[in-house]
Amino acid sequence: MPGTVETVASFSIRRTACLDADGRPLGPLPEFAADTDFLARLYRGMVLTRIFDEKAVALQRTGRLGTFASSLGQEAVAVGAASAMRPEDVLLPSFRDQGAQFWRGGTPEECLLYWGGSERGSRSAAAPEDFPICIPVGTQFPHAVGVATAFALRRQPRVALVMGGDGATSRGDFAEALVFAGVWTLPVVFVIANNQWAISVPRSQQCAAQTLAQKAIAAGIEGAQVDGNDVIAVHHACDRALDRARRGGGATLIEAVTYRITDHTTADDARRYRDDAEVSASWKREPVARLRNYLVAQGAWAKPDEERVLAECRATVEAAAEAYLAAEPEPATAMFDDLYAALPEDLQAQRAAVRERADG
C-alpha cells in the first residue's frame, strides 16, 4: 500500500443513565437528585402530562378536539429537558412536547385551544418568547438556530432548546441546523426523543447509524445519548448542555432513547405496524413508575402523596377542559392576526374580504 495510513480523528458517544427500569440507582446520582422535593416536582410534571394526554384523547374521540399527538411513555424527555432550562431561555417544541410547555408555565387550556384550532393556544402568557408547537417535521431546528444566533449577536447568556423526534433527524432541516450551530458555535441544545418510530417507520429503517447522537460528529458539535425514560438522567444531561452553551461552549445534540407507547397521533393505528408484545414490554421501562419507585424507596413518597398529586392534576385538567369547551369561537379573520407585526397590504385586502363575507 503506497504512503502511510494513520488515524486523524476518533470519536465516541457516551450514554447516561441514573435509574434502572425498576427505579434503582445505577451508581452515584447527580447532586440535585438529593433534593427529593425537586424530584417530586418532576414526578408531578410527568403525571400532569399523562393525565392531560388521556383527557385530550378522550376529547378527540368524542369529536371535541382536533387530531392530537400523545406523549404517553416519553414524558421524561419533555419534563427533564424543560426543567433544566432557565426562564430566560427559549423553548422550541415539536408537536409531542406538551410536558415541556407545562413545565415552562404553559397551561393545559392553552394546549387544548391549540389542538382545537384556535390561535389563542399558540400564545403562552407565562413564556411569551417560547415558540408555538411546530407541526411541519424538522422545521423547528433552523428556527432554533436563528434564535441562538440572535442570542449570540446580542451577547446574551441565553440558550435555545429545540425538541424533535427520531424521524425529524432524517430531514435536511435538521442537518443544516447542526452545520450552522457548529460553525457559528451557537448556544443551542437539540433534544431528540428517539421513540423508535417515525409514524410507521421503525428506527432501524430510518438510519443505519448505531446512534442518532453521532450525527453531531459530522457537524463538529457535542453528541450524547441518555436514557429517555429516566427523568433524572435527562435533566442532568440537558443541564450540562445548557450550561456549556451558556458559557460559550457551543451546541449539543442529546438523543433521549425512549418509546412511543401509543399511536403516532389520534389519526393513527399503531397496531397495523407493530406487535402488541413490543408495546407491552415498553410498559416495564416507562418513566413515571420508575421515578415513583425511586421516591418510595427513599421514603419520600407514600400513598397519600400519590392520591394528592393525582387529584390535583385531574382537577387542573378537568378545569382546563371545561374552560376550553366554554371558549367562544374566534372569528374567521383570526387566521390573519398573528402572521406579521404589520399585516402586508395584500393580506389586509384578504382579511377585509373574509370579514365582509363573515358579516354577510
Secondary structure, 3 states (H helix, E strand, C coil): CCCCCCCCCCCCCEEECCECCCCCECCCCCHHHHCHHHHHHHHHHHHHHHHHHHHHHHHHHCCCCCCCCCCCCCHHHHHHHHCCCCCCCEEECCCCCHHHHHHCCCCHHHHHHHHCCCHHHHCCCCCCCCCCCCCCCCCHHHHHHHHHHHHHHHCCCCCEEEEEEHHHHHCHHHHHHHHHHHHCCCCEEEEEEECCEECCEEHHHHCCCCCCCCHHHHHCCEEEEEECCCHHHHHHHHHHHHHHHHCCCCCEEEEEECCCCCCCCCCCCHHHCCCHHHHHHHHHHCHHHHHHHHHHHCCCCCHHHHHHHHHHHHHHHHHHHHHHHHCCCCCHHHHHCCCCCCCCHHHHHHHHHHHHHHHC
